[in-house]
Amino acid sequence: MRLTIDTETDTYEQAIAAVQAAYGLRPGVPAVWPDAPPAEPRPGPQDLADDALADGWTDQLLFQLVAALMPGARAVLRRITELGGTASYDDVQQHFAHHPTHPIPVSRIGGTLTSVRAVQRHLGPDGAGPLLQRDERARRYRIDDVLIAGLRRAFALADVRPDLLRGEPARPDA
């Protein structure tokens, strides 16, 4: 993420609000800020549908799953969703091998995705099959077509409300 503050035109309050927004915090925007966003309620999971899509999954449950995932697993699930719900192991591994924000070594993709199963067991509907299916023989990941639209809505809300997502783990080098 790149943040630019113009010290000649931006006020102190604008700079602070921009930094808070960059970190996903909901700043109190000063009334004097000419580009202040309207004070309307922000969307949340309650705004998503709770109608069953398949196997008991709803848009709200899919968002809860996305929000609870570790950032790396969330990025991989998003990538598979963006690809229409089907992706080869090689495509996913190569995409994340040198990813600028979520690099994942080729040997660790499978381990990264174990949290999808763990979170599903905790938050998912009872008796639902795996959200992210793995076909070892064909070396492909797959998500049921009927859930792709719900995942896209969940990721759209995640983009608007990153404050609702599980945060980045602490870096060992920090």
C-alpha positions as CSV (number, residue, x, y, z in Angstrom):
1,M,0.0,0.0,0.0
2,R,1.3,3.5,-0.8
3,L,0.1,6.5,1.2
4,T,0.8,10.1,0.0
5,I,0.4,13.1,2.2
6,D,1.0,16.5,0.7
7,T,2.4,18.6,3.6
8,E,1.7,21.8,1.7
9,T,-2.1,21.2,1.2
10,D,-3.2,18.5,3.7
11,T,-4.0,19.5,7.2
12,Y,-2.7,17.5,10.2
13,E,-6.2,16.1,10.7
14,Q,-6.4,14.9,7.1
15,A,-3.0,13.2,7.4
16,I,-4.0,11.4,10.6
17,A,-7.3,10.3,9.0
18,A,-5.5,9.0,5.9
19,V,-3.0,7.0,8.1
20,Q,-5.9,5.6,10.2
21,A,-7.8,4.6,7.0
22,A,-4.7,2.9,5.6
23,Y,-4.6,0.7,8.6
24,G,-8.3,-0.1,8.5
25,L,-9.3,2.1,11.4
26,R,-12.5,4.1,11.3
27,P,-11.2,7.6,11.9
28,G,-13.3,10.5,13.1
29,V,-13.1,12.8,10.1
30,P,-13.0,16.5,11.0
31,A,-15.9,18.5,9.7
32,V,-13.5,20.9,8.2
33,W,-12.2,18.3,5.8
34,P,-13.7,19.2,2.4
35,D,-13.7,15.7,1.1
36,A,-15.2,14.1,4.2
37,P,-17.2,11.0,3.5
38,P,-20.9,11.1,4.4
39,A,-21.8,10.0,7.9
40,E,-23.8,7.0,6.8
41,P,-23.7,3.6,8.4
42,R,-21.1,1.3,7.1
43,P,-22.1,-2.1,5.6
44,G,-21.6,-5.1,7.8
45,P,-22.2,-8.9,7.7
46,Q,-25.8,-8.3,8.8
47,D,-26.3,-6.7,5.4
48,L,-25.5,-9.9,3.6
49,A,-28.3,-12.4,2.8
50,D,-28.9,-15.3,5.2
51,D,-30.7,-17.4,2.6
52,A,-29.2,-20.8,2.1
53,L,-27.0,-21.1,-1.0
54,A,-26.0,-24.8,-0.8
55,D,-25.2,-27.2,2.0
56,G,-26.4,-24.6,4.6
57,W,-24.0,-22.0,3.4
58,T,-25.3,-18.4,3.4
59,D,-23.6,-15.2,2.4
60,Q,-23.2,-14.3,6.1
61,L,-21.6,-17.6,6.9
62,L,-19.2,-17.3,4.0
63,F,-18.2,-13.8,5.2
64,Q,-17.6,-15.2,8.7
65,L,-15.4,-17.9,7.2
66,V,-13.4,-15.3,5.1
67,A,-13.0,-13.0,8.1
68,A,-11.7,-15.8,10.4
69,L,-9.1,-17.1,8.0
70,M,-5.4,-16.3,8.3
71,P,-4.4,-13.6,5.8
72,G,-2.5,-16.0,3.6
73,A,-5.3,-18.6,3.4
74,R,-7.8,-15.7,2.7
75,A,-5.6,-14.5,-0.2
76,V,-5.4,-18.1,-1.7
77,L,-9.2,-18.6,-1.3
78,R,-9.8,-15.2,-3.0
79,R,-7.5,-16.1,-5.9
80,I,-9.4,-19.4,-6.4
81,T,-12.7,-17.5,-6.3
82,E,-11.4,-14.9,-8.8
83,L,-10.5,-17.8,-11.1
84,G,-14.1,-18.9,-11.1
85,G,-13.8,-21.6,-8.4
86,T,-11.3,-23.9,-10.1
87,A,-7.5,-23.7,-10.2
88,S,-4.6,-26.0,-10.6
89,Y,-2.2,-26.5,-7.8
90,D,0.6,-25.2,-10.1
91,D,-1.3,-22.0,-11.0
92,V,-2.0,-21.2,-7.3
93,Q,1.6,-22.1,-6.3
94,Q,3.2,-19.9,-9.0
95,H,0.9,-17.0,-8.3
96,F,1.9,-16.9,-4.6
97,A,5.5,-17.9,-4.9
98,H,6.5,-14.2,-5.6
99,H,3.3,-12.4,-4.6
100,P,4.0,-8.8,-3.5
101,T,1.8,-8.8,-0.4
102,H,1.3,-12.5,0.5
103,P,4.2,-14.5,-0.7
104,I,3.8,-18.2,0.2
105,P,6.6,-20.7,-0.6
106,V,5.4,-23.4,-3.0
107,S,5.9,-26.1,-0.4
108,R,3.6,-24.3,2.1
109,I,0.4,-23.7,0.0
110,G,-1.3,-26.9,1.3
111,G,-0.4,-26.0,4.9
112,T,-1.7,-22.5,4.4
113,L,-5.0,-23.9,3.3
114,T,-5.5,-26.2,6.2
115,S,-7.0,-23.3,8.1
116,V,-9.9,-23.2,5.6
117,R,-10.9,-26.7,6.8
118,A,-10.3,-25.8,10.5
119,V,-12.4,-22.6,10.2
120,Q,-15.1,-24.4,8.3
121,R,-15.4,-27.0,11.1
122,H,-15.8,-24.2,13.6
123,L,-18.0,-21.8,11.7
124,G,-19.5,-23.7,8.8
125,P,-22.9,-25.3,8.6
126,D,-23.3,-28.8,10.1
127,G,-22.9,-31.6,7.6
128,A,-21.6,-29.4,4.8
129,G,-19.0,-30.9,2.5
130,P,-15.7,-29.1,2.2
131,L,-16.0,-25.6,0.9
132,L,-12.6,-25.9,-0.8
133,Q,-12.3,-29.3,-2.4
134,R,-9.0,-30.8,-3.4
135,D,-8.6,-33.3,-6.2
136,E,-5.2,-34.9,-5.7
137,R,-5.4,-36.9,-8.9
138,A,-6.1,-33.9,-11.1
139,R,-4.1,-31.6,-8.9
140,R,-6.9,-29.0,-8.8
141,Y,-8.7,-26.9,-6.2
142,R,-12.4,-26.5,-6.6
143,I,-15.3,-24.6,-5.0
144,D,-18.9,-25.4,-5.9
145,D,-20.2,-23.0,-8.5
146,V,-23.2,-22.0,-6.4
147,L,-20.9,-20.7,-3.7
148,I,-18.7,-18.6,-5.9
149,A,-21.2,-15.6,-6.0
150,G,-21.5,-15.7,-2.2
151,L,-17.8,-15.7,-1.8
152,R,-17.5,-12.8,-4.2
153,R,-20.0,-10.9,-2.0
154,A,-18.1,-11.9,1.1
155,F,-14.8,-10.6,-0.4
156,A,-16.5,-7.4,-1.5
157,L,-17.6,-6.7,2.0
158,A,-14.1,-7.6,3.3
159,D,-12.7,-5.0,0.9
160,V,-15.0,-2.4,2.3
161,R,-14.6,-3.5,6.0
162,P,-11.1,-4.8,6.5
163,D,-11.5,-3.9,10.2
164,L,-13.7,-7.0,10.5
165,L,-11.0,-9.4,9.3
166,R,-8.5,-11.4,11.3
167,G,-5.3,-9.4,11.3
168,E,-1.9,-10.1,10.0
169,P,0.1,-12.4,12.3
170,A,3.1,-10.8,14.1
171,R,6.2,-11.1,12.0
172,P,9.1,-13.0,13.6
173,D,11.6,-10.4,12.3
174,A,9.7,-7.4,13.9
